[in-house]
Amino acid sequence: MPLYKMQQKILCLGNDYRVTDDSGREVFYIDGRALSLGNKLSFQDMSGKELAFISQKLLSWGPTYEVTRDGRLAAVIKKSLFTLFRCEFMVDVPGPDDLIAEGNFLDWEYAISCRGLPVAQVSKKFFALTNTYGIEVYEGQDDILIIAAAVVIDLCCHHQKH
């Protein structure tokens, strides 16, 4: 199972993240656009090729983000508004395989599932003093979509804390 470490860069103008694999090698860079209306982030490989684009929908009921790939909508990630003591996000993808991300009330750990089966784990507990998350993506899942969802969750739940 691929294991990633996602770390938000502290000294930058936008919401930038770097993602390393379990050997510590940088594999993705997420470039947050500074001075944009709403959050906009370019998800890139290390050669600078854009693999996905994450943008916040401003006129929506509750925090909502769109993920596009190759100019096509790949997912809509929306925070559920009416949950007690936990966070929940819906990752609506084309077709029947929507994902649900659920976390504890402190927003430190998430399980991501599809049709009730786990597909990924996102955890900050081992990196509690930094803006860093461990992301374990189960075999056969879309790593980029899972990491994009983790970015959106961080922006929605922890943005005011950064």
N, C-alpha and C positions, 0 to 999 in steps of 0.2 A: 504494500500500500504506500502510495506517495505521501511523504510527510514534508510539510512546508513550514517555514517560519516567516510570518508577515510582520514587518516592523514599520511603524510610521516614522518618517523623518521629522525631527523636531525643528531644526533650523531651516525652514523653507517657506516660500510665499504661499503655496497652495497646500492641499492635503496630499502629500507624496508618501508612497509606501515602497519599500523594497521587499522582495520575496526571495528567500533562499531555499534550497532543497536541504535534505537531511545531512548532506556532506558539507553544508555551508556555502555552496556555490550559488551566486546570484543567478536566478532564472527568469524573474519578471521584475518590471519596474512599473509602478502605477503613478502617473504624472498628473497631479491635481492642477487644474487651471486656476491661476491666481486672478483675482478681480473679475470673475465671471458672475453672472446672475444665476444663483443656484450652484450647487456642486457639479462640476464636470471633470471627469478623470479619464485619461487615456491609459489603457492597460496594454503594455508593450513587452515584447521579448527583449533580450539584452542587445540585439542589433538595432533596436528602435522601431521595429515593425509593430504596428498597432494590431493587437489581437482582438480587442473589444473596446467599446467606449461606454462609460457609465455617465448618465446625466440625470439630474434631479428634475422631476416634474413639479413646477411651482404651483400650478393651479389644480391641486388635487386635495382630496379629503384625507389628511394624514400624510406622513412621509412616504413618498413614492419615487422610485428610480427606474429608469429604463436602461437595459443593457443591449447594445447593438453590436453585431458582428458582420463585417463585410457589408455595411449599410442596411442590414435587415434586423428587425427586432428579434432578439434572442430570448429576452425575459423581461418581465416587469416585477420588481421587488417592492413589496408594500408592507409596512409595519401594521400589524393588527392593532386597532385602537382600544378594544374593550377586553383586555386580559388583566387579571389580578395576580400580583406577586411574581410575574414572569414577563418576558418579552416573547413575541411570536411574530415571525415574518413569513409571508407567502411569496414564493418565487414561482410566478406564473410563466411557464414556458409553452410554446406552441405544442399542441397535442395533449395527451392525458398524463404526462409525467411531471406534474407540478411538484415542487419541493416545499417543505415546511421546515423552517428553522425555529427551534424553541430553546429558550435559555432560562437560567435561574433568575431570581429577582434582583440579583446584583449585576446581571449582564456579563458575567465572567466566563461562562461556559455555554456552549450551544451544541445541540445535536441537530443535524440536518437529515431529514428523511424523505423518502418518496414512497407513496402508497403504504405507509406504516413501517417500511424497512429502512434501517439506517444507511446513509450514503456518505456521511462525513461527520467529523467532530472538530469543533473549534474551541480552543481553550486558552485562557490568559493566566490561569492559576500559577503556572511555573514562571511567568514573567510579570508578576503582579506590580512591580515597581516601574515598569516601562510600558510603552504603548506597543507591545509585542504580543502576537498570538501564535500558538501552534495550531496548524491545520492538518488534519489527517483525512485524506480523501480515499475512500474505498475503491477497490479495483473496478474498472469499467465505468467510472463516473467522469463527468466533465470538470476537470481541474480548474479551468479558467472560470467557469460559471460559479463554482463553489467559492473560489477566492474572491470573485467579484461580489458575491453575496456577503462574505465576511467583511469586505470593505464597507458596503452599505450599512451593515449592522453596526460597525464601529462608528460611522458617521452619524447614524441616528441615535445611538445610545450613549456615545461618549464624546461627541463633538464639543459639548459645552465644557468638558473636563480637560481638553487638550490645551 
